[in-house]
Amino acid sequence: MPRETPEVPPDPRYEGAAGLFLVGLPFLAMGFFVIAVATGWWRMWWDARGWTPVPMTIQATKLATHASRRGSSTVLEARYRYQVATGPGATIYTGTRVSIDGGSANASEARQRYEQLAPHEKDHTPFTGYVNAANPAEAVLFRDAGLSMLMLPVLGFAFALVGGGLAGWARWMRRRGLKRAGLVRANPDRPWRWEPEWADGFAVQSILGTAALVEAGFITFVAVVVGAIVAALVLDPGGPAPSSPLSTMLGLVPLLLFARVAFLLVRRVRYGTPRLELERMPLVPGGALRGKLLVPRRLPEGAAVRLELRAREVTGSGKRARTVEVARADGVAGPEHAVRLDRSELPVSLAVPQGPPRSLESGRRLQWFLTAVADGAFRAEFELPVYVAASGRIEKNPAP
């Protein structure tokens, strides 16, 4: 008879990958669209630097307000006439483009430009605009880069990063879920081998390494967006002065965010990704955790590494999620501190408190974590395979 394929229990961590991917696609498409528009504006700005200054007759100007569900926006509209050649029979052109960004500046910038054009319309005096000599029908009144030109690329990259991040995260969730499903089928009665980190050997990698890179990337993205907004506010003629206390406080926000990024990256480079080499798998509630903490870099001389073993239970989801610590044990790694070449090895021995085993049921998730902390910004966190298993089922590390 063919071997029956074991049923793979659902893992709530990887559910909804398809929905997350579909949510990310519109953000990604909008980001590319906005970047394409911004690229066209900046290409025109680059070309307009060599356009010919031409006197133009302002026929009409208007500040138009467009209302939408998200609020109202002010757009400067104008109509003007000009001619490139002089003399009888010269072609007279009519233009409506106010600026490189099509007049979609912010309200204060639109009013400032309107105040420049209004006297020329009233007195019928020429206003100097710029014409593309290769295509005289293409002209613009203002060829400087407005605030909207500065903000649009940031907005486009923000949408693209959010959409790409969601789509990439969904793809990672799906691949990891499929890999875990394969491990479940291969080890139906050994749940401590179901996670990719526990599939081979007895080493558990710190989960803070990848988390630190994700956090650094997210903070960098937020800092760039906040910095662009702060720059737009400061450069806005109607905004706060660059030397005002408000501008100083706003400017400190991206600096503090970048300082956090620098701290995360320095810690990552300084200590690498620590590993925990276990003597036995799985760990059993009421048993013992023994092994070695392997740090790819040297810890500070005489540093005491504090250990915290915790079992956390999360019930509910979203706003109704509730986290409870159901078991805890504290200790210190060492006291022996072996330094081999440029890395550190510390023996770990800690009693595993009585508590429920690891569980990933829908609506209830219980996981065990070991946190190692030392002076000098060292920090590592490991998710541990804590399960109820008979003594005969416990696997021993052949090379502890």
Helices and strands as residue ranges (DSSP letters): G 12-14, H 17-48, E 52-68, E 71-82, E 93-95, H 107-123, E 127-131, E 139-140, H 147-186, G 191-193, G 196-198, E 203-205, H 208-235, H 245-271, E 275-278, E 280-281, E 288-295, E 305-315, G 318-320, E 322-333, E 338-340, E 343-351, E 359-361, E 364-374, E 378-384, G 391-393, E 395-396
